[in-house]
């Protein structure tokens, strides 16, 4: 059993890190363990909304081209579009997180919360395994194309693209603000 102090240390040590060695492969067992950790998050009414797409190899380049083409068609800044074409090559693995649509607006919101909780499980599991991970938001307007690329169900909302690999260097230290707690008696 993990001690509370060990869990606190793990949460404190976790940092978003894009400084990843793009050439150091990640074991399938580690990727699977992170995906399984995401599935352990609580979800409302056992809807199991989590959808995961593990993007590796040449598929990372295809994902970047797909998203960049959408950005270009929307008139996004050309330099940002060009950076997007290769940005998913920064890490050996990109994990796409999707939340399946619910049968109501409330259920869809609950599904998003569940997938976000799963993302935090993944981030902590990566830290525990000595892996670097960064949670990135999908480009505006690219949701449906990314969902289709990953063969997710129609109306799956993409909540993140998680860069995964081994750290090429440590991320900079950050100073966190104090926790804003309102005590109500």
N, C-alpha and C positions, 0 to 999 in steps of 0.2 A: 504494500500500500504506500502510495506517495504521501509524504508529509506535507502539511500546509506550507511550511517554509520552503520546501522544494518547488511546489507549484508556484509560489510567489516569485521565487528566483527565476523560474522559467518564463513567467509572464514579463518580469522586469527585463530579462535578457533579450527577449524577442524584439527584433528591429526589422523594419522593411529594408530590403537590401536588393538593389539592382546591380550591384557590383559582383556579377556572377561570371564564373569561368564558363564561357559558352562551349568549350571543347571537352569538359569533364562530364561524362555521361552519368546519369542517375539510374540506379538499379530499379528494375521493374518492381521488386518487392517493396522498395521505399515509396515509389509512386503509388502503388496499390494501398500501402498502409496509410498514406495521407488521404487518399480518396475514401478509404474506410472510416477514417477519423471524421471526415466531413459528414458521413452518413449517420454517425452516432449523435449528431446534434438533435435537440428536441424539435419536434414539428407538431403543429396543431392537428388534431383529429387523424393522426397517422396518414397524412396525405402523401408522404414521401416525395416531396417536390424536387429534390436535388437532382440535377442533371450535370454530368461531368464529361468533358471532352479532353482527352490527353493528346496534345499536338506535339509531335516530334519530327525530327529529320526535315525533309523537304516540305512537309506540310506546314511548317512554321513560315516559310517563304510564301507559300500559296495563301496563307491566312493574311499575311501582311499586304500582299498585292490586292486581295479582295477588299480589305478594309480601306486601303489607300485609294482604290478606284472609286469607292463610294464617297470618300471624302472629297476627291477631285470633282465628282459629279455634283456635289453640293456647293462647290466653290470655296472649299477650305484653302487656307494659306498653302501655296505650292511647296514651300520648304518643309512644312509639317507633313504634307502628303508624302513627300519623298522620304522623309525620316521613317514614316510608318511602313514603307515598303520593306524595310530591313529590321525594324525594331524588335520583332519577335525572334530574331536570330541571336539576341543578347543572351539567351539562356537555352540550355539543351532541351528544356521541357516548358511548355506553356499549358496550363490547365484552365480550361474554360468552365466557369461556373454558371449554371442556368437554374432558374426557378420556374418550374412548371406553373402555368396559369391555374387559378382556382375556379371554382364554380360560382364565385361571387367576388365583388371587390374586396370584401373583408378577408375572404379565404386567400385571395391572391396576395394581399399584404402580409398575411400570416406566413404564406409560403416564402416570401422574400425574407422575412425575419429568420425563418428556419435555415435558409441557405446562407444567410449572413453569419449565423451562429456556426454553421458548418465550416465556413471560411476561416473563422477564428480557430476552430479545432485544427484545421489544416496548418495554419500558421504556427500554432504551438507545437504540433507534431513535427513539423519541419525543423523548428528550433531544437527540439529534443533529439533529433537525428543528425544534427550538425549540418543541416541544409539551409541555404539562403532562399528566401521567398519574398516576392513583392506582389501585392494585390493592386492591379491596375484596372481602371474603369474602361468600358468599351467606348469606342468612338460614337458620337451622336449620329444617329441614322443608320448604324450598321447592325443593329440588333437582329433583325430578321435574317440577314445574310450570314451572320456568325452562327445563329441557331441552325440554319439550314446546312452550313458547312460541317457542323458537328452532328448532324442528323438527329437533332432534338425535335420534339413535338412542336407543331405550330403553336404560336403564342407563348413560347418559353422566353422568359426575360433573362437576358444575359446580365449577370451582376458583377462579373469580373473576369479578367484574364490574369492568371497567377503565373508569374515567372518563377521557375524553380531550377535550382542547380546548387553547385558548391560555391561558396564565397571566394571571389578572387582577392578581395580585401574586405576588412570590416567596415561597416557603415559608420558614419560619424556619430559620436555620442550626442544625445539630445537631452535637453532639460525639459521635463514635463511639468505642466502647471499643477498646482494642488487640486485635489478632487473637489469639485463644487457640490457640496452636500447641503441640503436643506433639512434640518432636523425639525420634525413636527411632532408635538406631544398632545 
